[in-house]
Structure formats: structure tokens, C-alpha cells
């Protein structure tokens, strides 16, 4: 390689580095100015944010308290429950089974379930498939879960599916599949069972081995018993009062525990590397990822398997809400930038305000 080519490559690399440093400073300036004001005027206690561009980390930010009473600060190691963002991570585990040839997207999911089957109702359960479960067009019931308190014995997956789940109801087909979008957390509990039935592993172990560790998410888990309680933020309600932790059998739908930095690594999976491949292509093929993130039929162009598709902002994302926790993740694919906002309170409006701040910086680039 001659000296001229080496010089050109050096200049390109230097310009790229300078652009990323400039963008990182823009984020820091906006966040450091605005978020303390947002926290002061709200009853939210703490915020953790991580921003990535391609394979690079642009910034990791923390504000407020993991435990306000003890003035324990949020750090990049603080763990949060991320509610329904659990679902989009679960979708990657389900698609891993598709890649391995263990399940087909458009065959009846009852064909693969062993320990429990979707019961027939006035609608045909054989029309429920992995594709329509992941895109919330399966016709299945049960939008979300309330969770259990620490002293309650957790039901099994089968017991939960049959209705032992703090009043959320049994999972069944309540409208014709593949006709309309209808959010179903219960469908993701079926996916959790599917993974266990087909792999003879616990759901948590399968996800750790096949999704989390390959993405470098070493501080995350679907098993709350495997994490350090000292690193978990305290949850607060919408009035800023400390509230009890909620526990889930249905971890695929609502039970994922992670840090902002780890979750940002998950955002990177749908961003591109220097070769133009998805960064998550070490888990799934480029073709399967492209299929997974496309808007699906009967969703009004708004849902893929299982990201929310925001065509206006050219992004893929999700939001999570459990008592004491709110979270938001967005990957702006045309800018190759992703970010996460984790909040240890039920004050979800704070996340939306920060989301708009981050989008304004990204759109200004």
C-alpha cells in the first residue's frame, strides 16, 4: 500500500473520529443541562442513558439516585427492570430457533409446544403462529402482567398460562388471528414456553447463551435471582415514593434486568458495522434480521417482529412499564445511532421528554 493511500485512509479515519467526538459533546451538553432540570420538576428519582453509533459508544450518562433515601447515585453499573422491552429481546431468542430450523414462522405454534397447548375457543388455535405472536396479530389475550410480590410463591409457566397470574387471566384466542393488531404479553409467555420445550433449557439460560453473551451483555439476566441485589436500583411510584419490587414467572414478557450500557449493546444489533452488515449478525443472519425488523401485515405498518416501527423517525424501538420502572429504547437506523433511557420510577413522561431531546440532537446531525 503506497503512502498516498495510507494518508487518505488516515484522513478518513480522523474525520470519522472527529465527527463522533463532536456528536458525543453535543449529547453531553444537552443532557447535562436539561436532565437535572427535568428531574427537579418531576418526581422521577434517577435516569441512566447510553448512546451508541455503529459499534462505538458515544456516551454513558447517569443522573439522580438509585436509592434516594440513602443518596446512592445511579452509575453505569446500576441495574433496572425494563418491563416490556423484555419482549423484543425474547424475539431474538425465538428467531434463533427459526435459524436453527427448530421452528417455522408460519406453522401452528401448537405443533411445537409439548407441555401445554393453546386451547381452542370459538377461534381456531391452529392459526396462531410464531410470526403473528411476535407481531401481536395472533388474536391471543392478556395484554400485560401485574407481577407478584417478594413473599408470593411464583406459579409455573403452565399455571400462569392457565390463569394463575394475579388476575391477568388465562391465555386464549379471543379474536381471529391475522386480522388485526392486539397487544398480547400472554403470547410472549407462550414463546417463553416454546423455547424451554424445544431446547430442554431454562428460558434464562438459553437467552444468556444465545443472545446476551454473544452481544456482550454480561451484566443482564432474565433471572432476577442471578443478579446482585446491591446493584439493583430501588423502584419508585408516580409520586416519588419507594415501592416494592415486582417479580414475574413471565420473564419473557416483563422480567428482564439490565444496565443502560448493556441494553445499548442490544440496540447495536440492528445497527450496521463498517462492512454494512448488522452488528447482530453473529447471532442471526443478515437476511433473518432484515425479515424480523420489517413491518408485518395487519399492524398498520407500526410493528415488526417485535420492534415498534417509527417510519417518521426512521427508527426501531420499544418502551417498557412496570410498577416502579419505565424504559425506552430506540435505534435510529438511517443515522446508525441507538440509545436507551432507563428510569427507576413510574414517571414515564420523563423518558418521552428525554427521547425528544436525543432525537433533536440526532436530527441535527
N, C-alpha and C positions, 0 to 999 in steps of 0.2 A: 504494500500500500504506500503510495507516494506521499510526500509531505503536504501537498496541497489538499488531498482528500482527508488526511488526518486533521488538518486545520479546519476544514469545513465541518467535519463531524464534531470537533471540539466546540466550534461556534454554535452549532445547533444545540448541543447538549447544554452549553452555558445559557443560551436563550431560554431553553425549556426550564432549567433550574431557576433562572431569574423570574420567569413568569409564575412558577409555583410559589416562590418565596413572596412575590408581590401579592398573590391571591391569599396566601396564608396571613399576611399582615392585614389585608382588608377584613378578613373574617375576625381576626383578633380585635381590631379597632372597633368594629361594630358590636361584637358580643360583649367585650369588656365594658363598653359604655352603656349598652341597653339592658343587659340581663340583670345586673344589680337593681336597676330601676323597676324592672318587671317583677322581680322577687319582692321588692319592698312594697309595691302596691297590691300584690296578690297575697294569698295565703299558702302559696306553694313554699316548700321548705328547701328543696335542693334540685339542681339541674346538672346533668352530665351530658356533654356533647362530644362527638368525634366526627371528623370530616376527612374524607379520602378522595384522591383523584387518581384514577387508574390503580396502580399498585402502590402508590405513595400515600403517606399520611400527611395531610395538610395541617391538622391541628387537633389537639385534645384539650378540652376545657371543662372546668368544674366550678360550680358556684353554689353557695349555701351549704346546708348541713345534711349529712346522712342521719344524724340524731341531733335535733335542735336543742333538746333539754341538756344534753351533755356537750353541746357545741363541737360535735365530731364532724369535721368537714367532709364533703364529698371529694373523692380523689378518683384518679383513673382506674383504681382497683375496686371501687365500690360496686357492689352487685345490686341489681334491680330485677324485679319481676316485670316482664314485658307483655303480659296479657296475650292478646290475640296475635301479636307478631309471632308467637309460637307456631301458628298455623302455616305461615309462609316458609318457615324453616322446615317444618314437618313435610311440606310438599316436596322439598328436595330429597328427603329420605324416601318418600313414595316413588319419586321419579328414578331413584337409584334402583329400585326393584324393577321398574319398567326397563331400564337399561340392561339389567341382568337377565331379562327375559322371564322373570318370575310372575309378572302380571301384565296384562294388556289394558290399555287405557279405556277401551270401548267394549270390553266384555263385562257381563254381570259381575259385580264385586262379590256377590254371594257365592260364585263359583270358587272363590279363593279363600273365603272365610271358613275356619274349621271349628272354633269354639263357640260361635254364635252366628246366627243368620238374621238378616233384616227380615222382619215378618211382613207377609202380605197384608195389605189393607184393602181399601177399595181400589187402590192403585197397584200396579204390578211391580214388585220389588226387584224383579229381574231387569228392569230398565235403569236401575241405579248402577253407575259405573264409577271407576276411579276418576275419569275426566270430569263428569258432572258433579262429583263430590268436591273435587279441588276447586272448581269454578262456582260452587254454590248454586248449581242449577239441577240438583239431584231430586228436589222435592222432599228432602228429609226435614224433620222437625228439629226443635231445640236450638235457638239462636245462640245462647250463651250459658255460662255456668256461674253460680254464686260462690262455689268453693266451700270448704269446711274449716272449722277452727282447729287449733292445735290439739285439743283434747278429744276430738272426734276420731273414731276409727274409720279409715278410708275404705270405701267399697271397692270391690274388684271392677275391672273394666266391664265384664258381663253384667254385674249388678247395676252399674251406672247406666249402661245401655238399656237395661230393663226398667229404669226409673228410680233407682236408689241414688239420688244426687241432689239432695237439699231442695227438692220441689221443682227442679227444672223439667222433669218429665221424661218418659221413655222416648227412645229414638225410633221413629217410624216414618213411612212415606205419607205425607199429608197433602201433596198435590202432584199432578202429573209431571214426571221427570222430563227434562229437556224442553220445557215450555216457558219458564221464566226464572229470573234470579231471585233467590230467597236464602238469606244468610243462615248457615247451619253449622254451629260448633259441634253439634252431635255427629255430623258427617265426619269431622276430623277425629272424633273418638273411634269411629269405625276404622279410619285409616291407621290409627294407633294400634288397634287390634289386628288389622291386616298385617302390619309389619311384624308384630310378635308371632302371629300364626305362621307366616311364611318363612321366618328366619330362625325360629326357636331361640330367640334372644329377647331380653327385655328391650322395650322401646328405647329407653335411655341409652343402653349400651350400643344398640345399633346406630342410633343417631350420632353418638360420640365417635364411633369408629369410622363411620361412612360420610359424615357431613362436618361435624365440628372440628375434629382434629385435622382432617385434610385442609380445612380453611384456616388453620392456626388458631382456632377459638378454644384455647386451652383453659380459659377461666370461666367457662359456661357449662350449664348442665340442665337436662330435663328432670334430674333427680335432686330435689331440694336437700335431701339427706346427705348428699355428697359434697356440699359446699360448706365453707367456713361461715358459721353464723356471725362471727365478728366482722366479716366483710360485707354483710347484707345491710343495706340501708333500712332504716325504720320507715314504715308506711304511715302516711298522714291523710286524714279525710279532707273533704272540700272546705272545711272550716279551719284547717291547720292543726287539728288535734290528732295526736298519735292514735293509731287504730291497730287492731290485731292483724297479724299475718293470716292470709288465706292459703289453704292447701288444696291440691287437686289430684284426684285419680286421673283426670282427663288432661294430662300434661301436654299432649299434642295440640290441644285447643287453647290452653291458657296457662301452662305451668313453667315456661322456660325462664331460667335465671341467667343473667349475663351482665357484662360490663359494657359501657359505651364503646370502648376500643374494640372489644371482641365483636360486638354487633356490627360495627363498621366494616370488619373483615367480611362479614356476611354480605353487606352492601356491595363489596368489591366483586362478589361472584358474578354479578350481571354487568359489570364494567369490563372494559377491554384492556388487554396488555399491548405492548409495543408491536406485536405481530398481528393485532386485530382479532385475536381470539378472546373469548370470555375468560376471565380470570378463574371462574369456577369450572373450567373445562378439565381440571384434574379430577373432578367428581363425576360430571356428566358431559356428554359430547356437546359440541357447539350446536349441532342440529337439534338435540333434545332440549337444550336451554332455550334456543330460539322458539321452539314449539311451546315450551312451558310459559314463556312470558308474553305470548300473543293473546290479545283479547279473544275470548271464547264466545260462541253463539249464545243468544238469549240473555246476555249481560249488558246490552246497550253499549258495548264497546268499552266497558268500565272494569272488567275483571278478567284476569288470565287464570293460570293455574299456579299460584293463587294470589299474585300481586294485584293491587289496585292499579289500574292503568289510567294515568292522568295525561291525556293527549295534549291538553293545553300547555302543561309544563314539561312535556316530553319526559315523563318520569314514571318509575315503578315504585310503589311504596306500600305501607301498611301502618295501621295505628293500633295500639293496644290499651285496654282499660280494664283494670281490676280494682277492687276497693283498696285505696291507698297507693295506686300506681297508675301512671299514664306514660305512654311511649309513642314515638313516631319514628319511622324510617323512610327515607326517600333516596332513590338513585336517579339522578338526572342524566339519562343515558346519552343525550346529544352533547353534553358537556363532559361526560365521563367522570362525574363527581357524585359522591354519595355522602349522606350524613345521617346521624341518629341523634335523637333528643330523648333522654331518659329523665323521668321526674318521679320522685318518691312521694307523690300526693295525688289526690283525686281532682286537682285543679287542672283540667285538660286544656282550658283556653290558653294557658301559658305556652304549651307546646305549639299551638297554632300560631301564636304571635311570633315565637322564635323561628318557626318554619318560614314565615313570610320574610323575616329578616334575612335568613340564609338564602332564600330564593332571590331576594333583591340583589344580594352580592353576586350570586352566580349569574343572573341575567345581565348584570352589568359588565360581565367579562367579554 
